[in-house]
Amino acid sequence: MLTQFETAGLVTRHHFEGGHSVFELNQGAHHDHILCVKCGRVDEFVDAESSPAEEDRQRQGYEMTDHSLYIYGICSNCRKTLK
């Protein structure tokens, strides 16, 4: 069922390392993701620093049409259990 919503453009699937996928509603606004490598928690964030990277790509002859940024780390809840 989710793949049908994906095909219709209603949801977006994000593939993470280790076969972990997350579906989310396609709300049109671009954002990036940070994933906890311990528990699999996924949080969204907006990276205000993406414009310099876009300028660099344009200098190399690319017109950026989209990008995807996944950051991997250990969330605050999992860090508490490590101490």
C-alpha positions in Angstrom: 0.0 0.0 0.0 2.8 2.5 0.9 4.5 1.8 -2.5 1.3 2.9 -4.2 1.3 6.1 -2.2 4.9 6.6 -3.2 4.1 6.1 -6.9 1.3 8.6 -6.6 3.7 11.1 -5.0 1.9 11.2 -1.6 4.7 9.8 0.4 8.5 9.7 0.0 10.6 6.7 0.9 14.1 7.3 2.4 16.6 4.4 2.3 19.2 4.3 5.0 22.2 2.0 5.5 21.5 -1.5 6.8 18.2 -1.8 4.9 16.3 0.7 7.1 13.6 2.6 5.2 11.3 5.3 6.4 8.2 6.6 4.6 7.0 10.2 5.3 4.2 12.4 3.9 5.4 14.4 0.9 4.8 18.0 2.2 6.9 19.6 -0.5 9.4 21.4 1.8 12.9 20.1 1.5 14.6 18.8 4.7 17.4 16.4 5.6 17.7 13.5 8.1 19.8 12.4 11.0 19.6 8.7 12.0 20.7 7.1 15.3 22.8 4.0 14.5 21.8 2.4 17.8 18.0 2.6 17.9 17.1 3.7 14.3 15.4 6.9 15.4 15.2 9.4 12.5 14.9 13.1 13.0 14.4 15.8 10.3 16.3 19.1 10.0 16.7 22.0 7.6 20.3 22.7 6.6 20.8 26.4 6.1 24.3 25.8 4.9 23.3 24.0 1.6 23.6 27.1 -0.5 27.5 27.2 -0.6 27.5 23.6 -1.8 25.0 24.5 -4.5 27.2 27.4 -5.6 30.2 25.0 -5.8 28.2 22.5 -8.0 27.2 25.4 -10.3 30.8 26.4 -10.7 31.5 22.8 -11.8 28.9 23.1 -14.4 26.0 21.4 -12.6 22.5 22.7 -12.0 21.4 21.1 -8.8 17.9 19.6 -9.1 17.7 17.9 -5.7 19.9 16.6 -2.9 19.7 14.2 0.0 21.8 14.4 3.2 21.8 11.6 5.8 23.8 12.1 8.9 24.5 9.1 11.2 25.1 9.4 14.9 23.9 8.3 18.3 20.8 10.1 19.7 20.7 11.6 23.2 18.6 8.7 24.6 21.1 6.1 23.4 24.0 8.2 24.7 22.5 8.1 28.2 22.5 4.3 28.2 26.2 4.3 27.2 27.3 6.1 30.3 
